[in-house]
Amino acid sequence: MKSYRKELWFETKTRREFINITPTLEQCLEESGIQEGLFLCNAMHITSSIFINDDESGLHHDMEIWLEKLAPEKPHTQYKHNGFEDNADAHLKRSVMGREVVIAITEGRFDFGPWEQVFYAEFDGKRKKRVLVKIIGE
């Protein structure tokens, strides 16, 4: 069995952003040479997420509004965590959106359903953060 590991780095210009990372992950898969196996991608920071969904701007807008209703950024004083920080909402949003995705690899390609794409979601941006790619298989 082969194994591949790579760290990707992202730095957003805004506090919250969704980035389609599918092409970057496909490049990692190609580099790995693995044809059959499993592909893990996880955010290595507790205020960002990796998720799979449709790449449609209206949907992303709706997600942003929905997440902000669930865990509003302001007022910062509503959260006990915000003693020295102002990012409690980002921790909560990450809890809802998840840490990682696992994708089946078949014949050297992601075994996606229709319209599926992988996204990096940033909830407390404007600094560099890591994403781990780990691929195992043959």
Secondary structure, DSSP 4 states (H G I P E B T S, - for coil): -EEEEEEEEE--SSSSEEEE-HHHHHHHHHHHT--SEEEEEEESSTTEEEEEE---HHHHHHHHHHHHHHS----GGG-TTTTS-S-HHHHHHHHHH-SEEEEEEETTEE---TT-EEEEEESS-SS-EEEEEEEEE-
